[in-house]
Amino acid sequence: MDQLPPHNLEAEQACLGSLLIDKDAIIRVADIISPDDFYSDKHKLVYQAMQDIYNQHDPIDIVSIANKLTEREVLEGVGGRSFLVSLTTVVPSAANVVSYANIVQRKATLRRLIVAAHDILKTAYDDSTDDVSKQLDDSEQALFSVSQKHLRQNFIPIGNILTEAFDRI
């Protein structure tokens, strides 16, 4: 029985919509999720565009994202401007962007775990090698890689820390 990998498209859409509504939301989720965490390819492309726009110190809005996706010749592939507009209408509350990002990240971790487990199974069934310790090392490395991506450190923008320090001074 084939099963779909773990994902939550609604959380992905709510996360992207929140980033469109709240100009500071990208700061709160940048260390939680990456484009590869999105299950939907079109969501991945939109989030990558958002990150690139943010890194250029430009505002994240529908016009700038549509422009970036047009430059990459993928705007129509993701659903056009109407898809970008629809993202803002599915957001229950932009204040919950971190919760949405955590859901996206958890589902991505589960998908990575499934891939690692599948690879471990394939190597375990491969009886052509006599080097079991290499198979164990490779299996351990695959699981370690999943856990490292899951255990991202939470970074605080230095601007926030400096502002608080100057206020105290």
C-alpha positions as CSV (number, residue, x, y, z in Angstrom):
1,M,0.0,0.0,0.0
2,D,1.5,3.3,-1.1
3,Q,1.1,6.2,1.2
4,L,1.6,9.9,0.6
5,P,4.6,11.3,2.5
6,P,3.7,13.4,5.6
7,H,2.7,16.9,4.6
8,N,0.3,19.7,5.5
9,L,-0.5,21.9,2.5
10,E,-2.8,24.1,4.6
11,A,0.0,24.9,7.0
12,E,2.3,25.6,4.1
13,Q,-0.2,28.0,2.6
14,A,-0.9,29.7,5.9
15,C,2.8,30.1,6.5
16,L,3.4,31.7,3.0
17,G,0.2,33.9,3.4
18,S,1.4,35.1,6.8
19,L,4.7,36.1,5.2
20,L,2.8,38.2,2.7
21,I,0.6,39.9,5.4
22,D,3.2,40.5,8.1
23,K,6.4,42.2,7.0
24,D,8.4,41.0,10.0
25,A,7.2,37.4,9.9
26,I,10.1,36.2,7.8
27,I,12.5,37.1,10.6
28,R,10.5,34.8,13.0
29,V,10.6,31.8,10.6
30,A,13.9,32.1,8.7
31,D,15.7,29.9,11.1
32,I,12.9,27.3,11.4
33,I,12.2,26.5,7.7
34,S,14.0,26.4,4.4
35,P,12.6,26.1,0.9
36,D,13.3,22.3,0.9
37,D,11.0,21.9,3.9
38,F,7.9,22.5,1.7
39,Y,6.2,19.5,0.2
40,S,4.6,21.4,-2.6
41,D,7.0,22.5,-5.3
42,K,5.1,25.7,-6.0
43,H,5.2,26.6,-2.3
44,K,9.0,25.9,-2.3
45,L,9.4,28.3,-5.3
46,V,7.4,31.0,-3.6
47,Y,9.3,30.7,-0.3
48,Q,12.6,30.8,-2.1
49,A,11.5,33.9,-3.9
50,M,10.5,35.4,-0.5
51,Q,13.9,34.6,1.0
52,D,15.8,36.1,-1.9
53,I,13.7,39.3,-1.7
54,Y,14.3,39.5,2.0
55,N,18.0,39.0,1.5
56,Q,18.0,41.9,-0.9
57,H,16.4,44.1,1.8
58,D,13.3,44.6,-0.3
59,P,9.7,44.3,1.0
60,I,8.0,41.0,0.6
61,D,4.7,41.6,-1.1
62,I,2.7,40.2,-4.0
63,V,4.2,42.6,-6.5
64,S,7.8,41.8,-5.6
65,I,7.2,38.1,-5.4
66,A,5.4,38.0,-8.7
67,N,8.2,40.0,-10.3
68,K,10.8,37.6,-8.9
69,L,8.9,34.5,-10.1
70,T,8.4,36.2,-13.5
71,E,12.2,36.7,-13.7
72,R,12.7,33.0,-13.0
73,E,10.0,32.2,-15.5
74,V,7.9,30.2,-13.0
75,L,5.1,32.6,-12.1
76,E,2.5,30.8,-14.3
77,G,3.8,27.4,-13.1
78,V,3.0,28.3,-9.5
79,G,-0.5,29.5,-10.4
80,G,0.1,33.1,-11.3
81,R,-0.8,36.2,-9.4
82,S,-4.2,34.8,-8.4
83,F,-2.4,32.0,-6.5
84,L,-0.3,34.6,-4.6
85,V,-3.4,36.6,-3.7
86,S,-5.2,33.4,-2.6
87,L,-2.4,32.8,-0.1
88,T,-3.4,35.9,1.9
89,T,-7.0,34.7,2.1
90,V,-6.3,31.3,3.7
91,V,-4.4,32.7,6.7
92,P,-6.4,32.2,9.9
93,S,-3.9,34.6,11.8
94,A,-0.6,35.9,10.7
95,A,0.4,36.0,14.4
96,N,0.6,32.2,14.3
97,V,3.3,32.1,11.6
98,V,5.8,30.3,13.8
99,S,3.3,27.6,14.5
100,Y,2.6,27.1,10.8
101,A,6.4,27.0,10.1
102,N,6.9,24.4,12.9
103,I,4.2,22.2,11.3
104,V,6.0,22.5,7.9
105,Q,9.3,21.7,9.5
106,R,8.0,18.7,11.4
107,K,6.5,17.2,8.3
108,A,9.7,17.8,6.3
109,T,11.7,16.0,9.1
110,L,9.3,13.0,8.9
111,R,9.8,12.9,5.1
112,R,13.6,13.0,5.5
113,L,13.3,10.2,8.1
114,I,11.3,8.1,5.7
115,V,13.9,8.6,3.0
116,A,16.7,7.7,5.4
117,A,14.9,4.6,6.6
118,H,14.2,3.5,3.0
119,D,17.9,3.9,2.1
120,I,18.9,2.0,5.3
121,L,16.6,-0.8,4.3
122,K,18.0,-1.0,0.8
123,T,21.6,-1.2,2.1
124,A,20.6,-3.8,4.7
125,Y,19.0,-6.0,2.0
126,D,22.0,-5.6,-0.2
127,D,23.9,-8.7,0.6
128,S,26.7,-8.1,-1.9
129,T,29.0,-6.4,0.4
130,D,30.9,-7.9,3.3
131,D,31.6,-4.6,5.0
132,V,28.8,-4.5,7.5
133,S,30.6,-1.8,9.6
134,K,30.5,0.6,6.5
135,Q,26.7,-0.1,6.2
136,L,26.3,0.7,9.9
137,D,28.3,3.9,9.5
138,D,26.3,4.9,6.4
139,S,23.0,4.2,8.2
140,E,24.1,6.2,11.3
141,Q,25.2,9.1,9.1
142,A,21.8,9.1,7.3
143,L,20.0,9.3,10.6
144,F,22.4,11.9,12.0
145,S,21.8,14.0,8.9
146,V,18.1,14.0,9.6
147,S,18.5,14.9,13.2
148,Q,21.0,17.7,12.4
149,K,18.5,19.4,10.0
150,H,15.8,19.0,12.7
151,L,17.9,20.5,15.5
152,R,18.5,23.9,14.0
153,Q,19.7,26.5,16.4
154,N,17.5,29.5,17.0
155,F,19.4,32.7,16.1
156,I,18.3,36.1,17.2
157,P,19.0,39.0,14.8
158,I,21.8,41.1,16.2
159,G,19.8,44.2,15.5
160,N,17.2,43.0,18.1
161,I,19.9,42.4,20.7
162,L,21.7,45.7,20.1
163,T,18.4,47.6,20.3
164,E,17.6,46.1,23.7
165,A,21.2,46.7,24.9
166,F,21.1,50.4,23.8
167,D,17.7,50.8,25.5
168,R,19.1,49.4,28.8
169,I,22.2,51.7,28.5
